[in-house]
């Protein structure tokens, strides 16, 4: 996969700095000294005997384990989300918080990501449960629960659930009746109070599992549906959210949705999911589906939609474990593949200075004669060991360019005085750099990539071609040719096509200028829907890696080019100079017209230029065609003249060569869809 740049708020994921990544939230870099401070805080809480110790062994916890240590572990697992995905450098963060009190047999092994989920909805009341029926011990447990939350006060991804839970505990302690209920009521009544009546709507929104497992699934599937539908709108070959639900259930061995899920989804949606499951059950292959889903999410990563993909992973995981356990507590699910996602993020967003070199490439390139247009059925010929490369014709390279006098040709172009000054300055800078290098001065590292802005028909392509020859004349470029491309030459239709297309174009342009017309089309307003961002990212890397081999010129309308330069942080910095191609004046356009007529052997009769001058719009409209406009007028006039001449009985040579005022079209011609080659295009 091509490497893209992580957004700034996720940059820590590629660093060695300790950080906790609750997938779906912004990663949290641990402050210096946080672990030392936290261990001291934890030790102080564990030494506080208000909540006591275990009197019997439980799971891996031996007799004498402080209840506070177990509660802190639960908080570490739950505050990141009702079913949190923890990654980064601290995927075992909850265990590390109580590392001094964790039984060795309970320690988790190495993994880039862990999924945590509760086995009971009353987990916040664990300390009250251990307090038994002693009212004073229960009130101590309430206070200790709030104290335990303070261990995680700095952990930003825990903030929403931590603060909501603290607010509930403080409301209980501040309300006389609630305080009495928590001191004296049977524990089962307390659990029911928390599940049904105690929480506000805002608190339920961030602590959904406290309302029961059906509520948890309803909350999870609602979030999943919104996120999945959004991501599916960007990517091709997407399953609907209902199809994914059916696939998740099938992957976990279900043949139909449980009744609790059907209630949460509503009858119509549940029936649709069940019908889909029935249709696909016989042919469903879990591994094939997981693999195709991984590829689908990877396409989202390639489009730069890492935040959406992270949220999709979190919401899909929550939905999957909830659905797998209904009507009871959540259980592990096969969906989605968590480790694969972490690997795909690393592969997609980790920049590498180089990749492993396959020696076969060099050997193959040495022995195979390249063929630009291979004949069907004719194999490529391998060179004999005694043949030299000079004996082969490199058909892959562009035709040789006659350098000539590019600066003289530039000077003879009509108008463009500010552009001519800039190009002469570019030439002077290049010559000065060479002189400085000869004098032993360090390389300036000057970027020669350029932006050309202006309306069509203002000679942008012509100037780029002359600039390529100028740099070749100075020895800065080896060939001096120009390769002109547009979006269709750079952006693929499917995953994996775009980067190779960009590299192929770059190879063609090696030793010359790569001219990208309408470059802003690479990053349209809805660029999340295609692979334009990948093309730009690949282009930027090649521009940096091969800056001495290719000069890149991006061109287009001024406003659109400004947006393009702002579309990616790396774009503007790679193009330090912009050449502005202003619209031609009326006199300049008429000079261009005379040149076209002379070139084709026509004579303009008196009055023709006045008629054409009258067609020139004032002020110039956006996107005005300039030289292209004049060419269209001229070609339309030549067409009308041809119709007039062939109607004459015996036209003279003068008649055939002359364009008269009556041949000039009466209104503006329609521009062709694709410009024809010419000097002022």
Helices and strands as residue ranges (DSSP letters): G 8-14, E 19-22, E 28-29, H 34-47, G 49-51, H 67-78, E 85-88, H 93-97, G 99-101, G 104-106, E 114-115, G 123-125, H 126-130, H 135-149, G 150-152, G 156-158, H 159-174, H 176-184, H 187-193, I 194-198, H 201-206, G 208-211, H 213-232, H 241-251, H 259-265, H 267-280, H 286-302, H 306-325, H 338-349, H 359-367, G 389-391, H 406-412, H 417-438, E 450-454, H 460-473, E 482-485, H 487-490, H 498-509, E 513-517, G 519-523, G 527-529, H 532-545, E 551-556, H 558-566, H 569-574, E 577-581, H 586-599, E 603-604, H 608-615, H 627-646, H 653-657, E 658-659, G 661-663
